[in-house]
Amino acid sequence: HPGLDIHIRETVTPTLIRELQEGRLDIALVALPVSEPTLCEVALFDEAFVLVRPGSDAGAPVPDRDALREMRLLLLEEGHCFRDQALSFCNATAALPREMLDASSLSTLVQMVGAGIGVTLIPEMAVSVETRSAAVSIARFETPQPTRRIGMVWRKSSPLDGQFQAIADVVRTATATE
């Protein structure tokens, strides 16, 4: 895609959706569904969540969602969709009393786990980067694994719909071979 000018930034999904609707962004990568009638959604791939726990827990049985709900679960702060997805997997709500601490980044969560403060969930795509310098172990859940669907969204009214579809195809192909 010669001439494509990409500017990458990260923020919470509600901000991305608002900026798309205001015309400040052309396209966004988000967890689906966003269910906004003015936006086109194209699924790209599904990714699993993994459990990050202290390195000393390597090899221990993987807790089920009920046991996980009883643990000190470290989560991203309010406003992050991944927080809501983790709570959903655990069948917990933010309103329930629970022993949880929040952070603004996955990196901080992983470092907190390495310090023995609790456990956390992170997306599979973040494992290699976020855990490389922390004393943690990674555990994968048994089937059915918690997952989320990642996709691209853009305004239905965009004259670039065909180009966005082509970019989505490239991303889908690239992620399918990994």
N, C-alpha and C positions, 0 to 999 in steps of 0.2 A: 504494500500500500504506500507507494511513493507519495511524498508530500503530506502524509498524515502527521499532524502536530499533536502529540500526546502530552498532556499535563496531568500528572498523577498526584492525588492527595487522598488522605484517609480521614474520614469523619463518620459520625453515626448515621445510620440509614435515614432517619427522618430529615436530617439536614440535606442529604443527597437528593431525596425525593423532592423536597421543597425547591432546591436549586435547579433540578430538572424542570419542574413545573414553571419556574420563573424564567427559564431560558438561559440561566447562568452556566449550566452544564449541558452537554449534548447527550452524554451516555454515562451510565454508572454500572459498576459491578456490585451486586448486593445478594443477600440471601433472599430467596423467593419463598412464598409469593409476597408481593407488595400490594396487590389488589387495588391499584389505583386505576380508575376507568380511563384516564387520559394517557396512560403509559402502556407501551408495548413491552411484554416480558418474554425473554427467550432463555430457556434453561440451557446451561452449559455443562455442568457436572454435579454429581453428588459427592460429598465428602463426609467421612466419619469423624466423630469426636473421639479423642483418646483421654484416658485418665493419666494425669501427672501426679505422682506421689513421691515421697522421699526415697532416695536411693536405697535406704535400708529396707524398704518394702518390696524390692525387686523379687519376683518369684512368689510373692504372697498371692493368695486367691484374689481374683478381681471381685470387688463388691458389686452386688446387684443394685438396682436403683433405690430400693428401700434402705439398704445399708448405707448407700452414698448419702442419702438424705439426712442420716443421723451423724455424719462426719462433719468436721469443720471444712466446709466447702468454700473455697476462695473464688470470687467471681469478679468480672468486670463491673464497673460502676453502672448505675442507672443510666439508661439511654442507649446502651449497646445491645444490639439484637442478639449477639451471642450469649449474653447474660440470660435473656428470656428463653433462648433455646436450651440452655443448660438447666434452667429451672424447670422447664417443661419436661425434659428427659427425667428429672428426678421426681416428677409429680409434686413439686414444691411451688409455693408462691412467695413473692417478695414480702407479703403481708404476714406470713407465718413466722412465729418466733423461731429463730435458728441461729446457730453459731457460725456466722459467716463474716468474712472481711472482704472488702472490695478494693479494686485497683483500677487504674486508668489504662493499663496495657497488659498484654499477654506476658511480656517479658517480666514485668513486676510480679505478676501472679506466679510464674515459674520460679523466680528467685525466692519468693515467700515460701513456696513448697520446699525448695532446697534448704531453707532455714528451719524447716520442721514445723511451720505454722499451720499447715493443713494440706489439703489436696485440691486439685482443680481439673477442669476439663478444658482442652484446647482443640482447635480444628487440626485435622491430620496434616494439612499443608503447612502448618506452623511448627511442627515438631522439630525438623532439622535445624531451623534457625533459632528457635526460642529455647531449646534444651541443651544446646551444644556446650554451654559453660556453666551448667547448673548440676548440682549433685542430686539428680532426680532419676526416677525410673518411669518408663512409659508402659501402660497396660491397655490392651484393647478389650473392649467389651464383647461378650458373646452375642450371638445373633438373638434377637434383632439388635444390631448396633445402632446407637444414636447417630443420626446423620442430618445434614441440611443440604438443600439444593442451592447452588450458586448460579446466578444468571446475570444477564445484561438487561437493562431497562433504558428506554428512551421515550420521548414524546411521540405519540401516534401521529401528530401533525408534522413531524420532521420530514423535510424533503430528502433527508439522507437515509431513509429507511433501508433502501437496497444496500448501501454501503455498510450500514450497521449490521445487517443480516450477514454480509460477507465476513465482517470482522468476527462476528459470533461463530461462524463456521470455522474460522482459523483457530480461535480459542478452543472450541469444542474438539477439534482434531488434535491440537497440541496436548490438551489435557487427557485425551483418551489414550495416548501413547506412553504416558508416564506410569 
